[in-house]
Amino acid sequence: MTSASLTPAQRERILRAAISAPSKHNTQPWRFHWAGDDLDVRVDPARTLPVDDPDTRETHIACGAAAFAARLAYASLGLGTAVDPRPDAGDFRLAARVRLTDAAPEPAFAALYESLPDRRTHRAPFREAPIPSLVLEYMRDAARDEGTWLRVIERGPAYDHLLSVIREATGRESERQREERAKWVDPPDAVHRRDAVPAGSLGPLPRTPTGAVRDLAVGRDVPGRGTTVFETAPVIAVLETHGDAPTAWLTAGQALLRVLVTGTRYGVAASFANQPLEIPDLRDEVASEAKYYGTPQMVIRLGMGREVPRTPRRPVTEVLDPE
Ligand SMILES: Cc1cc2nc3c(=O)[nH]c(=O)nc-3n(C[C@H](O)[C@H](O)[C@H](O)COP(=O)(O)O)c2cc1C
């Protein structure tokens, strides 16, 4: 393909995929820029979370996920790509470039692209059906294919310990964290916004809190939310990377989306309980059990999903910088 030969419709398809990526509190902390047929993913400094995410680790995870989603859309057009993380060391905001290559797209990407619109964060109870072990294996493979490790925690002392670390993290949340979150989780102007987590996506409160289900609105009364019985023991997994630099965070984001969309194909849904990763000594505690790559990036609750609402996105025109 020669340079700048993507049609406007193809560009739109790629950008729409990219903006469907998950991001902490649905901040959508990205901007996009076309460099010929390559797509630059840039950090939007106005959409970072200085209290919850002071080093922009989770911002970079979201940008990595957006880059992976873009790759799936390129693949759906028959185009192979690679991701260059931080291609310009002098430009910290340039998180990644999705670059066209001569290689054919990975065959697996076609099915993953089809499942992309069905992925969503699932804070409701899962069905009591177990995740088939083969599907968990596919999800582990998805993490490995992107150079990360999905550590599925076996039920037993390590599982109970992780739940207790999550509960401790919830108890240690600061007022500043809650204030920051109130701007993004069920904010007062939610109906006018195309970002943030709407009340309808918070899910009900567990009648018996275990820790695995994160309440993003701790300490707030959200009308009509109610309580319900959740699944007894969800699968809990930790996504680990080698190292903890921005490039590792971008890798984590790509792997995260690959893992999630692989699960989506088979009806597996996920929510997240990342609060221990936001507190350094508790992150160390999660890391102390790490097996291979060492650095925990996401704590993931997995189970067989139901229908849950889609969160809003800002339109492509709002996130695209001029060429
Ligand atoms: C880096 C990162 C961290 C996240 N952390 C949490 C979390 O701790 N708890 C949670 O409920 N959701 C978490 N999320 C999920 C986002 O809230 C969710 O992606 C966003 O609201 C958009 O909704 P969607 O995933 O349904 O598209 C996280 C997502 C990302 C990418």
The ligand as an SDF file (V2000), in Angstrom:
LIG
                    3D

 31 33  0  0  0  0  0  0  0  0999 V2000
   -5.9640    1.0400   33.0570 C   0  0  0  0  0  0  0  0  0  0  0  0
   -7.4010    0.7970   33.4330 C   0  0  0  0  0  0  0  0  0  0  0  0
   -7.7600    0.6960   34.7710 C   0  0  0  0  0  0  0  0  0  0  0  0
   -9.0830    0.4480   35.1300 C   0  0  0  0  0  0  0  0  0  0  0  0
   -9.3830    0.2840   36.4470 N   0  0  0  0  0  0  0  0  0  0  0  0
  -10.6490   -0.0270   36.7930 C   0  0  0  0  0  0  0  0  0  0  0  0
  -10.9620   -0.3290   38.1580 C   0  0  0  0  0  0  0  0  0  0  0  0
  -10.0930   -0.3740   39.0330 O   0  0  0  0  0  0  0  0  0  0  0  0
  -12.2440   -0.6360   38.4650 N   0  0  0  0  0  0  0  0  0  0  0  0
  -13.2350   -0.6680   37.5150 C   0  0  0  0  0  0  0  0  0  0  0  0
  -14.3790   -0.9410   37.8630 O   0  0  0  0  0  0  0  0  0  0  0  0
  -12.9580   -0.4030   36.2070 N   0  0  0  0  0  0  0  0  0  0  0  0
  -11.6930   -0.1060   35.8380 C   0  0  0  0  0  0  0  0  0  0  0  0
  -11.3920    0.1070   34.5150 N   0  0  0  0  0  0  0  0  0  0  0  0
  -12.4570   -0.0110   33.5080 C   0  0  0  0  0  0  0  0  0  0  0  0
  -12.9370    1.3580   33.0160 C   0  0  0  0  0  0  0  0  0  0  0  0
  -13.6980    2.0120   34.0070 O   0  0  0  0  0  0  0  0  0  0  0  0
  -13.7430    1.1680   31.7330 C   0  0  0  0  0  0  0  0  0  0  0  0
  -12.8750    0.6790   30.7400 O   0  0  0  0  0  0  0  0  0  0  0  0
  -14.3790    2.4450   31.2180 C   0  0  0  0  0  0  0  0  0  0  0  0
  -15.3520    2.9130   32.1140 O   0  0  0  0  0  0  0  0  0  0  0  0
  -15.0180    2.2690   29.8360 C   0  0  0  0  0  0  0  0  0  0  0  0
  -16.0250    1.2760   29.8880 O   0  0  0  0  0  0  0  0  0  0  0  0
  -15.9210   -0.0610   29.0210 P   0  0  0  0  0  0  0  0  0  0  0  0
  -14.7280   -0.8330   29.4660 O   0  0  0  0  0  0  0  0  0  0  0  0
  -17.2190   -0.7870   29.3330 O   0  0  0  0  0  0  0  0  0  0  0  0
  -15.8110    0.3220   27.5790 O   0  0  0  0  0  0  0  0  0  0  0  0
  -10.0810    0.3310   34.1240 C   0  0  0  0  0  0  0  0  0  0  0  0
   -9.7100    0.4270   32.7790 C   0  0  0  0  0  0  0  0  0  0  0  0
   -8.3820    0.6490   32.4260 C   0  0  0  0  0  0  0  0  0  0  0  0
   -7.9870    0.7070   30.9680 C   0  0  0  0  0  0  0  0  0  0  0  0
  1  2  1  0
  2  3  1  0
  2 30  2  0
  3  4  2  0
  4  5  1  0
  4 28  1  0
  5  6  2  0
  6  7  1  0
  6 13  1  0
  7  8  2  0
  7  9  1  0
  9 10  1  0
 10 11  2  0
 10 12  1  0
 12 13  2  0
 13 14  1  0
 14 15  1  0
 14 28  1  0
 15 16  1  0
 16 17  1  0
 16 18  1  0
 18 19  1  0
 18 20  1  0
 20 21  1  0
 20 22  1  0
 22 23  1  0
 23 24  1  0
 24 25  2  0
 24 26  1  0
 24 27  1  0
 28 29  2  0
 29 30  1  0
 30 31  1  0
M  END
$$$$
